[in-house]
């Protein structure tokens, strides 16, 4: 008489209590942080645009100073100084 083995996978032992399935080891690793890469050309364009904005702002202030219409808001100045000091 020939008895066939049960049709269970070979790693299952019906006579031994099995441990519960644990989480995959990869899940235990720290999650990878997001990463952003900016090309050198993009950096150049960004700095050029920022410099243009700054120059335009400085030109406008310089014209106001020359015309005598530039005024300083003392409350804003005091608030910013206070925020930086405290």
Residue pairs with C-beta under 8 A, 6 or more apart in sequence:
6 14
8 14
12 18
38 46
61 70
64 70
